């Protein structure tokens, strides 16, 4: 007791520690803080006893209550699945016309289809279905294989050039340049004629020569006026909507050695209900007929 040192300024006992003339005061922690600390220790021990806590080689301790967040989530998912099982059965047993005419089924199908679109389709068509080079915009009314509800459903179900589905849409544009069907100057002429059909900037003399080349080689699929043919998946050329850009260079490249896109057949992967929901969502974007 006789060795205790009292700080002159605060009147508090020092601990005896000193750093460069600075001495530490022996101020005890507040009682409420100490009690709280002890409570956390008690809580931690209780938690380890009641809940999963300590990891092992293959699993963790189960805890007295055998509680699991995974079991809780699984129960919630099961409850949601059970609540919507009835309406999904109705969708599975209905055609697109019936689904779209029933307000309850339509709202549910569009919402479910939007979720499925983000998971399976947005990677190619964009989060807003706006498309990209080589991937069609689904918001407009320009369709390669038809834009009626049943046609949209068929395209989603069976895909385009899908090697896994015998009912898939299939079309093949000849490689007019690569296979030597047309010479480079003829391809340039027909490209300018296509630009003329789309009312885009073009070279008039080339377009005039390209008209007959188009009639002889392209009109059978794309139509005499470039109106397209949805039965064959031949795009409309008399507008300014392009899958692979609408410049002269891009058109020449496509005529010379065409690219043929592939879309998966979603029916085997997602099932009948989900593809109908996807179709309902695409139709809700406003471009369907």
Secondary structure, 3 states (H helix, E strand, C coil): CCCCCECCCCCCEEEEEEECCEEEECCCCCHHHHHHHHHHHHHHHHHHHHCCCCECCCCECCCCCCCCHHHHHHHHHHHHHHHHHHHHHHHHCCCHHHHHHCHHHHHHHHHHHHHHHHHHCHHHHCCCCCCECCECCCCCCCCCCCCCHHHHHHHHHHCECCCCCCCCECCCCCCCCCCCCCCHHHHHHHHHHHHHHCCCCCCHHHHHHHHHHHHHHCHHHHCCCCCCECCCCECCCCCCCCCCCCCHHHHHHHHHCCCCCCECCCHHHHCHHHHHHHHHHHHHHHHCC
